[in-house]
Amino acid sequence: MFSVILYGRNDSHGYNLHKRAAVSFNALAEVMSDPDDEILFVDYNTPDDHPTFPEAIHDTLTDKAKKHMRILRVRPEHHLHLRSKTHLVALESQSRNVALRRSNPNNRWILYTNTDMLLVPRNEQESLSDILGAIPDGFYQIPRFELPEMLWEAAFDRRDPAGNLAKLRGWSVQYHLNQVVHNFMPMKYDALGDFQAALREDMFAIHGFDEEMILGWHCDSNLAARLALFRGRVDTLVDKLFGYHCDHTRVAAANNKGRQTKMNDQNRFIWDVTTPFLPAQAETWGWPDLNIEEVRLDRDTSYERFTSGLDAALEPATVPYTTTSLEWQLYDDLTYDLAHTLPFVCDQVLTYPRETKVFIGAARAEFVAKFAAAWRAMGFSGEILLPNEFEGLPSDLAQVRRGPFRQLVTEADLFIFEFGLATQHLDEPVRRGRLIGPADQKRLKTIERLFRLAASMEEETRPAERRTPRRFIGVNVIYNKYWPLFTDYVGANINPFCSQVLAGLPRVDPSLRGKVLRFRARRAV
């Protein structure tokens, strides 16, 4: 019957985002009763190494919300051409149009709202699907009623949407919450962007939201002005439905910083609008030619992919625990526990696009074989690129391609450099003062040389179609001789020793190299 369109990113937009969004997602699903109903969440510009916002809070969502939700991931690479034109990191018009283009064509209605709204049918026996199924064609708005932060934050249970809706019915009377704020037409009510229901075919006819509105505010008013022209009137559903907004203004977000807030021009986009149509974007709105990833929370989840990868690569441990050491005299020991470290490596790559091509520079053949098994089982279709310069690595694995360094470095989307000992066996104890033999030294010199080249020339060797820097992952680069090397070239966070993994983007300014914490070994006298 209807597609709800929402957008956001995995950040901290406004006060207590995780709770109010979970409360909202679950409440929206609670008032759905048609099998075609869907919640379309556009995850816009979340960093590649983060999960999408709904994935990050999935444990607080009901099974019904997970079933109805489709997550459309817009990557930072997709946003880059707009980044210099706006202060915002998530764009409303682009997000809503991406979802509209990919919405269920079986649905008659598109509902625009936000991730802090709860919709309460006035007749407890009706769902929102029932309401929208019974009304005539048109363009509908409802007033927004405000909820004090203490009510939704302290009293709502994220996973009890029915109970939360029942609380709202009582509070609205007990605490006088329902105040209708009228606005200038075509904005029938204030804050109209929290409920605008339009026919899907109408939204396609007028070419979606105006994608020139990239400074924040008034996207909803522009849509109202255009749909009012297209339909000839603006109708209301206040006799059938109430909408409550979880107020979150204790902490200023990007779009409500008082006088500092930048806005789209009201005259241009509201009062001077004379046509509902946007011919300049008629063929391009919603980025129809872009391959947008879809994520589901009710199947093929990130957790399932992650554990499938590890299960394919690792056997269960046979001892309660293993040991290692931070003793200074072991600073030059490059042995490490591959089975323990591999999960932390996989954790760094899981959220990347499945077609990602990963470049690997490694000393240990076992590392490549184990990682390749996990890579395939996690559902990645991209190739593993192994330069010919790295000797002794397997070439007969599925999805592995060998070639010259200077070619492969221009094709890679992601880099992994592993600084281990080629002569270390999988079952060998670690950090026991193991010496580095000639064969190990030879491979490590090659890895170090090509790491320096790849990191320092990342921008020059970046694929022509790619505009964002590529991430570098270092394996076995904590608390040993390759720790300062890796952090000289890569802006990595300080991680616990136990993971043995660091990751970050290459340092752009050569003068910044080395401006990190340095820990030098104290030699025993």
N, C-alpha and C positions, 0 to 999 in steps of 0.2 A: 504493500500500500504506500509506504513512504520511506525515503532515505534521509536520515539525519546527517548533516554535514558539519563537522567540527575540525578544528586545526590546533596545532601547538607544537611543542618540541620538548625534548628531555632536558629541561632546565628548571629554574626556580622562579617562574613568572608570577609575581604577586605572592600573597601570604598563604602559606600552607597549601600549596598547589596540589600535592599528592592526595590530600584528603578530599578537598572539594571536587577534584576531578573524578575520583573513584565514586564518591557519592552521586555525582551527576551521571556518569556512565551507567551505573547500576539502576538509577531511577528512570533514565530514558528507556533502558531495556525492559523495565518492569511494566511500562505502559504500551508495549508492543504486543500485538496478538496475531499479526499476519506473517506467514512464513517468509514472505519476500521483504519484510521490513529489515533495515540495516542501519548500523551506525558506521559511518565512514569517517575515520579519523585520519587527517593528513598530518603526518609527522614531518615537519618542514625544517630542514637544515640542522637536525641533530648531528653532532660530529660522528664521523664514520665509525670510530672505535667505541661508540656508546650504543646501547640498545634503544629502540624507539621508546617514547614515553609510556604508552600502554604496556609494553613488555616489562618496563621497570616497576610497574605497580600491579602486575597481573594477579598477584596473590590476594589483592584486595577487591578483585572483580568477581561478580557472580558468574556461574556457568552460563546463565542466560545472556549476560552482557558479552561474554566471550564468544558465544555462538553467533550473536548478531553483528559483532564488530569485524570490520575490515580495515586494516591499517595500510595506508598508502605512503610509502617512504620517499620523500623528496630529499635527495642527497645535497651536501654542501656544494658539490660540483655543479648541480643544477641551478643553484642560487647565485653562483659566483658572478654572472654577468650583471646582476642587479646590486651586488654588495656595495659598490662605490656610490650608488644613487640614493641609498636610504640608510638611516640609522637603525632600522629594525632588523632583527635576525629571523623573524617569521612574518611572512607577508600574507595578509588575509585574502586578497582577491585571487592571487595565484593559487593559494591552497584550496580555496572553495571551488575554483574552476577545475583544478586537477581532479577533485572528487566528483564534481558534476559530470565531467566527461566520462568517468568510469563508473557511474552509479548504475544500479540495477534498472534496466529499461522496462521491467515489468511494473515498476512503481509509478503511480500517478503523481505523487507529491514529492517535492523537495522541501525539507525543513531546515532552515538555518538557525542555529543557536550556538551556545558556547559551553565550555566544560565546567561551568559553575551554576548551571540551571537545573531546577527540578520542575517538571510539568505535572500538574495535579488535575485530572478530570473532575469536574464538579459532581458528576454522577459517578459514584464509586463502582457502579456496575459496568461502566464503559471504559474501554481502552482508548488511547489516542488513535489507534488504527480504526476503531469504530467511528470515532468522531470525524476523522478525515475521509472515511469511506462514505459518509452520509451527507456531506456538504456539497453544494454546487461548485462548479469551476469558479476560480477567483484568486485573489491575492489577500492573504489574511495576516493580521497582526494581533498580539495581545499585550496588555500592560505588564510591566515588570514590577513585582513586589520585592522589597529588600528584606533580607534576613540578617539580623545582627550576628556578628561573627561568633559571639559566645554560644548562640543557639546551635548553629550547624557544627561548630568545632567541638563543643563539649557534649552535645546530646545525640548527634547522629552516629549511627553504627554504619560504617562503610558497606557492609555486606547484608544489610537489612533494609532494602529499598522500600518494601511494603510498610515496614514500621516507620520509616522516615516520612513517607507520604501521609501516613495516618497522623504523625506528630504535626505536620504542617496544617492539616485540616483543623486540628485543635488549637494550635498556636495562633492561626490567622484570626480566630475569634477572641481568644483569651488575651492576646497581646496587640490587637488592633493593627495587624500587619498590612492589611489590604488597602492601599491607597493608590488610586489611579492618577497618573500624571500625564495630562494631555500635552500634545506638542503641536507645532505648526504642520499642517498638511504639506506633503503627503506622509509625513511622519505622524501617524495618528497618536502615538504614545512616545514618551521619553524612553531612551535605551531600547529602541525598536529592534536592534540587531540580535536580541536574545530570543526573539520568536518571529520569524517571517516564513510563512508557508506559501509556496508558489508551485504552480504546475510544472512538471519537468519539461514538458514541451514548450512552455512559455520561456523558461530559462534558456533553452537551446535557441529559441527564436530571437531572443534579444542579445545573444552572444555572451551570456554569463556576466560575472562581475567585471568592472572596468579595471584592467590590469595596469593602467597608468597611475592608479592610486596606491602609491608605495610609501607614503609618509605616515600612515596611521590615521585612524578616525574617519568617520563619515562614509565608509564603504557601504554600510547598511542603509544610510540615508540616500545615497546615490541609487542603490538598487530600488528603494521605495519610490523615488522620483520617476525612475524609468518604468517600473511595473505599473505605477499609477497611470502613466501615459499610455502604456500598452493595453491595460485592462479598463481604463476609464474610471476606476474607483478603488478604494482601499476598504476592505471589510474587516470585521473583528470576530474573534471567537471567545470573547470575554464571558459570554453567556454559557460557554461549555467547558472552559479551561482556564486555570490560573497558573501563572508562572512565577517561581520564586528564585531570586538570585542570592547566592552565597557571597555576601559582601566581603571584600578582601583588601581594603584600602589602608590597613595599618602600615603596610610596606609598599612604597611606590614601585610600580612596575614601569616598563619602558614607555608605556603610552599614557601614564597619568602622573607625570612629575610637575604638575602645576604649570607655571609660566614657561618652564623649559621644554614643554611638550611640543613637538613638531606635528603639524596636521596637514592633511590635504585641504586644498582651497575650497571653502564652502560655496562661494559664488559659482565657480566653474563646475563643481561636481554635484551641486544641489539646486540652487536657485536659478541658474542659467541653463539647466538641462532642457532641451527642446525635443529630443527624440529618444525613444527607448533603445535604439539600436547602436551597435558599436562596429561599424563596417571595417574599421582599421584592424580589428582583431578577429574578424569573422572566421578566418581560417586557422587561427593560431591559438585561440583562447583555450586554456586548460592543457596546453602543451600536448596535443594529440599524438605527435610523432615521438614523444619521449617514452622510453621503456621504464615505467614506474613499478618498483617492486611492491608486491603485496604480502603482508605478514598477517598470519592468523594466530589467535590465541587458543583456539580449540583443536588445533591439529598442527603437526610438524613444527612444534615450538622450538625456540632457541635452546631450551634445556634438553629437549629430546635430540636435537641435532648434536649438541655438545657431547652428551653422554654416548651417543652412537659413535662419534668419532673416537672417543677414548676407548670404548669397548673394542673397537676394531684394531686399535694399536697396542693395547696393553693387556697383560695378564694380571689377575689379582695378586696383591702382595702375599707373601708367604711368611712374613714376620710381622710382629706388632708394630714395629717402627724401625727406621734406619737412622743413622747418625752422621753428622758432619761437624766441622769445627771452624771457629773464627780465630784460631791461634795465629799470631803474627807470622810465625815461621812457615805457615802454610800458604802465605800470600801468593807464591809462585806456583802452587799446585793447581792445575787446570782440570783435574778430574771432577766429575759431577754426576749426580744420579739422574739418568735420562728419564726413567719411568716417573720419577717424582716431578721433573721439570716440564715434561711435555704438556700436562694439563694447563700450565700457566702460559705456554706458548699458544696453545689452541684458544685460550681465553682472549688473547690479544687479536685474533683474526676473525672470530666467529661472526661479528656484526658487519663485516664487509660484504659487498655484493658478491653473489655466488659466482659470477663470471670473472672475478678478480684473478689476475695473473700474479703469482708470487715468485720473486727471485730469491733463491737460497744460495748463500755462500757458507759452506760447512766443512768441518774437518772429519766428523764422524759419519760414516756411511749409515750406521744404525739410526742416527738422528733423522736423516733424509727418509729412510724407509719407514720409520715409525710415523713421522709427520705426514708423509704421503698417504699412508693408510688412513690416518685420522682425517686428512683433508678431503679425501673422497667420501668417507662415511658421513662427514658433516654436510654433504650435499653440494660441495663446490664443483663447478664445472670448468673453472679456469685452470690454465696450465701451471705447472711448477717448472720454473726456468732454472736450469743448472748450467753455469758457464763451464766451458771445456777446460778452463784454467784450473779448476778444482779437481784434483786427481782422486781416484779411488772411490768415487761416488757412484751409486747405481744408476744405470741408464735404461734399464728394462722395465721400469715401473709405469703403470698407467698414469696418464696425464703429465708425465715428466718429459721435458724436451731439453736437449743439450744444444749448445751453440756458443759462439764467441762472446766474451763479456761485453764488448762494445756494441754488439747487436742486442743482446738480451736486456741490457740496462735501459735501453730506450723503449722496451715493450712492457716493463714491469709496472704494476700498480702498487706493489708493496714489497718491502725488502726484509729478509731475515738473514742475519749473520750469526753463525754459531762458532764460538771460540773454544773448542774442546780438543781432546787428544785423539787423533785417529787410531792410536794403538790401545785405547781403553776399551775393554769389553763390557758388555751390558751388566754382568754380574760382579764386576770388580768393585771392591770397597773404595770409598772416595775420601779425599782430603787426608791422606796419610803420608804426605811428603813425596809424592810421585815425581820422579825426574822427567824432564822433557827430552825425549830422544831426538836424533837427527831427522827421522821421518816426520815426527810431529812438528819440529821447528820449520821444516820446509813448507808444510801445508799452512801453518799459522802465519808465516811471512806472506804467503800468497793471499790469504784471507785478509790480513791487515792492509796490505797494499790496495787490494780491490775495494775494501770497505772505505778507505780514505778517498779513493777516486769516486765511488758511487755517491757518497755523502756530500763531498765538496762540489760535485758536478751535477747534483740532482736536478737543478733548474734547467741547465743546458741540455740534459739528456731526457727530460720529461717528454712523453709522447705529445705530439702536436695537438691532439684533441683533448688533452687533459690540462686543466688550468690550476689545480690545487696541488700543493706539495705532497709528496709520497712519504708514507710513514716507514720508519726503520725500527726493527725489533732486534734487540741484541740478546743472545742466549749465552749464559755463563759469562756475564760481564759485571758481576757484583763482587766486590772484595777480592779482586785479583788484578793482575797486571793490565788487563784490558778494560778495567773500569774507567780510568782516566781517559783512555783513548776513545771509548765509545761516547762518553759525555763531553769530550772536546768537540765532537762533530754533531752530536744529536742532543736536542733539548729535552732530556728525559727527567722524569720525577725521581726522587730517591725512594727506592722500593726496598722491602725487607729482603735480607740476604736469602731467605729460604726459597723464594721464587726463582732466583737466578736469572730473572728476565727484566730488562729495561726496554722502554719504547718511547718514541717521540718523533718529532719532525726535525729535519736537518737544520742546523743553525744557519741563518741567512747571512748575517754579518760576520765575516771572518774574525773581526776583533773581539767577538763574544766568545770565541772558542777558548775553553779553559777557564771561563768565569763560573766555575762550579766548585762545590766542596771537594777538596782533595784529601785523600787519606793515604799516607805513605807508610809502608811497612817499617817497623823498627826491627832491625836485625839483632838477633841474639849475640851478645859479646862472647 
